Amino acid sequence: MTVTIYDMIAELNTWVKFSTADVQKAATSKITTKNNNAFRSLVKDWENGVYDEDPNTMASEILSLL
């Protein structure tokens, strides 16, 4: 399954509030798990619970990719 950076921001929005500008940037971004190794690694870590105790760090990592 391909995950977009927007998908992850939408999921993280439960714990972290993103600015409207960041959400819009993610919505138009072409970054996915298929075309970006760093993002794919972040998503895999998220799925494996690496960021369970600190979703803010995950959010920061995602924003740095945007």
C-alpha positions as CSV (number, residue, x, y, z in Angstrom):
1,M,0.0,0.0,0.0
2,T,1.3,3.5,-0.9
3,V,1.1,6.1,1.9
4,T,1.3,9.8,1.1
5,I,2.7,12.4,3.3
6,Y,-0.8,13.9,3.5
7,D,-2.1,10.5,4.8
8,M,0.4,10.6,7.7
9,I,-0.4,14.2,8.6
10,A,-4.1,13.3,8.6
11,E,-3.4,10.3,10.9
12,L,-1.1,12.3,13.2
13,N,-3.6,15.1,13.4
14,T,-5.3,13.1,16.3
15,W,-2.2,13.9,18.5
16,V,-0.5,16.9,16.8
17,K,-2.1,20.0,15.4
18,F,-0.7,21.1,12.1
19,S,-1.0,24.5,10.6
20,T,-3.4,25.0,7.6
21,A,-0.4,25.9,5.5
22,D,1.4,22.6,6.4
23,V,-1.7,20.6,5.7
24,Q,-2.1,22.3,2.3
25,K,1.6,21.7,1.5
26,A,1.2,18.0,2.3
27,A,-2.0,17.8,0.2
28,T,-0.1,19.0,-2.9
29,S,3.1,17.1,-2.1
30,K,4.2,14.2,-4.3
31,I,6.0,12.5,-1.4
32,T,4.9,8.9,-0.9
33,T,6.3,5.7,0.5
34,K,7.0,4.6,-3.1
35,N,9.2,7.5,-4.2
36,N,10.9,8.7,-1.0
37,N,13.2,6.4,1.1
38,A,13.3,8.7,4.1
39,F,9.5,8.9,4.3
40,R,9.1,5.2,3.7
41,S,11.5,4.6,6.7
42,L,9.5,7.0,8.9
43,V,6.2,5.3,8.0
44,K,7.7,1.9,8.8
45,D,9.0,3.2,12.1
46,W,5.5,4.6,12.9
47,E,3.9,1.2,12.0
48,N,6.4,-0.5,14.3
49,G,5.6,1.8,17.3
50,V,8.8,3.7,17.4
51,Y,7.0,7.0,17.8
52,D,4.1,5.8,20.0
53,E,5.4,7.8,22.9
54,D,6.3,10.9,20.9
55,P,4.1,11.7,17.9
56,N,5.5,15.2,18.0
57,T,8.9,14.0,16.9
58,M,7.2,12.1,14.0
59,A,5.4,15.2,13.0
60,S,8.6,17.2,13.0
61,E,10.3,14.6,10.9
62,I,7.5,14.7,8.4
63,L,7.4,18.5,8.3
64,S,11.2,18.5,7.6
65,L,10.5,16.5,4.5
66,L,8.0,19.0,3.2
